[in-house]
Amino acid sequence: MPMPGRPLLTTGLLCVAGLAACSHAPATEPAKFTAYIVDEMDAISEEAPPHGAIGMSTAYRISDGAVDRTMEFRKRALHPGAAVGPHPIGNDEVYYVLSGEGMVYSDGVETPVTAGMAAYLYDGSVVGIRQTGTEPLVIIIAYPLPDHPRMRR
C-alpha cells in the first residue's frame, strides 16, 4: 500500500492504488505517475483566504504535492466572517459546498449557497465566496492549471 501523500511511481508495471490487478508495460515506455494519495490532515494549513485575506480559514492543500499536476483541487473551511475576495478568473472554476452557508459572487451578482450546492464559474468572470452562517463554510475548489504544458496540447 502506498504511503499517504506520496505519488505512486511505476516503472514497467502499471498499477493504480486500490486495484488488485496490475499490467506490465513494455520496458521502453517512460515511467509515469499513476496516482497521488493524500490524507487531508497531511495537507492542512491555517491561513487567511486568498484574494483579499478576509478573515481566517483552514486550507486543505490536497493537490499541492501531486507531481506534474494539471489541476488545482482544494478543500477550504472559511471561518465565520471569512471570504475569498472577488478576483478575475482565467479559466472555469467550481466551488462545491460541503457544509455551512455562504454567498457566491460572480460579476456583481450574489447568490446564497448551502451544503450540496455547486457554483460553476466561467472563464473571464470576477468571482468570490464568503461565509454567512454561524458555522464555517466548507467548500471544494477545483480548476485547471492552464499554463501547464500538458494543458496546451
N, C-alpha and C positions, 0 to 999 in steps of 0.2 A: 504494500500500500504506500502511496507517495506521502511525503511529509507535507502538512498544510503549508500553503504559501510558497510552494516550490513548483516550478514548471516540470512537466514530465517530458524528458528528452528521450527520444528513441533513435537508435542508430541501427538500421537494418531490421528492426522489429517494430511494427506499428501497433500500438496499444492505446486504449483510452481508459482512464480511471473508471472503475466500477464495472468494466466488462470482463468477462471470464476469458473470452477468446481474443487472440492476437493473430495478426497475419504477418508473415515475413515479407519485407520489401526487398527488392533487388539491392545488392550492396553498392551499386553505382548511384543510387538516389541519395541526395544530401540528407543529413539529419534534420529532423523537424520537431517542433514542439506540438504535442497533441492535446494538451490540457493544462490549465493553471487552476489549482485547487487552493482556496484560502478560506480560513475561518474569519468571519467579520471581526471577531475580537482581536485578531492579529493585525488588523488594519485600521484600528480605531485612533481617532485624534480629536481632542477638544480644541476648537478653533472658531474664530469669527467666520461667518459665512462669506463666500466670495461676492464681489461686485458691490462694495459699499461697507462691508464689515459692520452690518447692523445686528447687534446683539451677539449671542453665542450659539454654537451648535456642536453636535457630536457628529464628526465625519467618519465614515467607514470607507476608506480609500481602497475599495475592493480590487479595482483593476490596475492600480499603480504598479504592482510588481510583475504584471504579465509581460513577458518578453515579446517584443515585436508586435504589440497590440495595435489594433486599428480602431478601437472604440474606447470610450470612457463609460464606466459603469460604477456608480457610487450610490451608497445609501447615506442620507443625511437626516439627522433629527434637529429641527430648528426649535430651540428653546423658546419659551414664551417671550413674545415681542421681537423675535429674530426674523431676518429676511435675507433672501438672495436678492440684492437690489436689481432694479431694471438695467439691462445690458443688451446690446445688439448681439444676435447670434448669426454665425456664418454657415450654418447647416441646420437641418431639422434636429429637434431635441424633444425628449419625452420626460415629463415629471409624472411619476406614478405614486399616489398617496397610499401608504400602508396604514397609517393611523393619524388621528388628530384632525384639526380643521385649519384651513388656510384660504388664502386668496391668491389666485394666479393672475398675473398681469401680462397682457400681450397687446402691444401697440395701443396703449391708452385704455383698454377695456379690462376691468377686473371681474373675475368670476370666482365664486366660492367653490371650494373643493373639500371633500371628505374621503374617508377610507374607501378604497375600491375604485376611485375615480382616476382618470389619466388625462393629462393635458398634452396633446400633440402640438408642438410649437414649430412654426415654419421658418425656414431659412430667410434671413433679412428682417425678421421681427425684432422688436425690443421687448424683452421678456423678464419676468422675475416672479418670485413667490414669497409670501410672508405668512407666518404663523398667526392665527387669530383666536384660537380657543384657549382653554385652561391647561391642556396637556400639550406636550411637544408635537409638532407636525413632523411625521416621519415619512420621508419620500425616497424613491429611487430616481436617480437622474441618469439618463443614458443618451449618448450621442456619438457620432462617428468622429474620428480624428482625420479630417480631410487632407492634412498635409503629409500624412504617412505615405511613403512611396507606393505601397500596395493599393492605396485608395485612388491613385492617379492612373491606373491602368485603363 
